[in-house]
């Protein structure tokens, strides 16, 4: 094997080590030849030992996995994306095509260092951070890496953009801008029911129980059944829609990206920023919290599986807290005083009276 390091001395007598691979020179900060030779030997030995350890690791892993030294990050990303189905599968296919992943795309996993992942994170976005974590964990779980490249605590924190619900004024502005009666009804239904855009777009007339005033359907994301009671406002909207088949036949034919793009176009024309179609769900949760709607009912209506998720949706609700004296006054009104019934005086026995035995 070609020797990587070379020992030499400069004019002032200080010894240096030259790295043949990188071309860098490192000062040993000594003029003593014996000390310099010892440091040079340690440097050479550490490199040879590390190289030997890497070769041994490759040999052991290839004994059980012939592709261990050939498997690239691209192969790992494709394997992980192949385990996803439906909407998640489409998201993963788009995610692994991010340009930031080009840094490691064709890099063998066995040759990877922490610096490679950090370089990807610096070149990417929040989405890159999220997906790279999952890819890294997948590679570890599959046994394609012996140990983590980046410890859990060293991953950069994920900072999402602020999300908020659409306000009633913004909702009304969008309705006025929209010319299609079908799309106006769609936005109205999202406002009143807080459903996701895909679930609302795929609603059918057969999902409506007019007798009990209930809409029931299966959520596409969780496959769980959703049962929502509706009032007069929603009933008026539903009466204006087709009585058979899809309620929004034209809008449901579009995919989620096109529906979202159309909504963003309306927002830009009205000068509205910071919202999307998903903001209708945030708005519904915020409105429910503001008026004191029970959390368990709101969680069920939105189809949230955990309280933590639901509270994240409703965290920006502006709740008006009534004064304490109002609650005290209501409490006093609920107290029913007992009638004041005079007590009968006790009858004391006459000690002089005769008692018949």
Buried (B, 14 or more C-beta within 10 A) or exposed (E): EEEBBEBEEEEEEEBBBBBEEEEEEEEBEBEEEEEBEEBBEEBBEEBEEEEEEEEEBBEEBBEEBEEBBEBBBBBBBEBBBEEBEEEEEBBBBEBBEBEBBEBBBEBBBBEBEEEBBBBBBEBBEEBBBBBBBEBBBBBBEBEBBEEBBBEEEEBEEEEEEEBEBBBEEBBEBBBEBBEEEBBBBBBBBBBBBBBBBBBBBBBBBEBBEEEEBEBEBEBBEEEEEBEBEBEEEBEEBBEEBEEEEBBBEEBBEBEBEEBBEBBBEBBEEEEBEEBBBBBBBBBBBBBBBEEEBEBEEBBBBBBBEEEEEBBBBBEBBEEEEEEEEEEEEEEEEEEEEEEEEEEEEEEEEEEEEEEEE
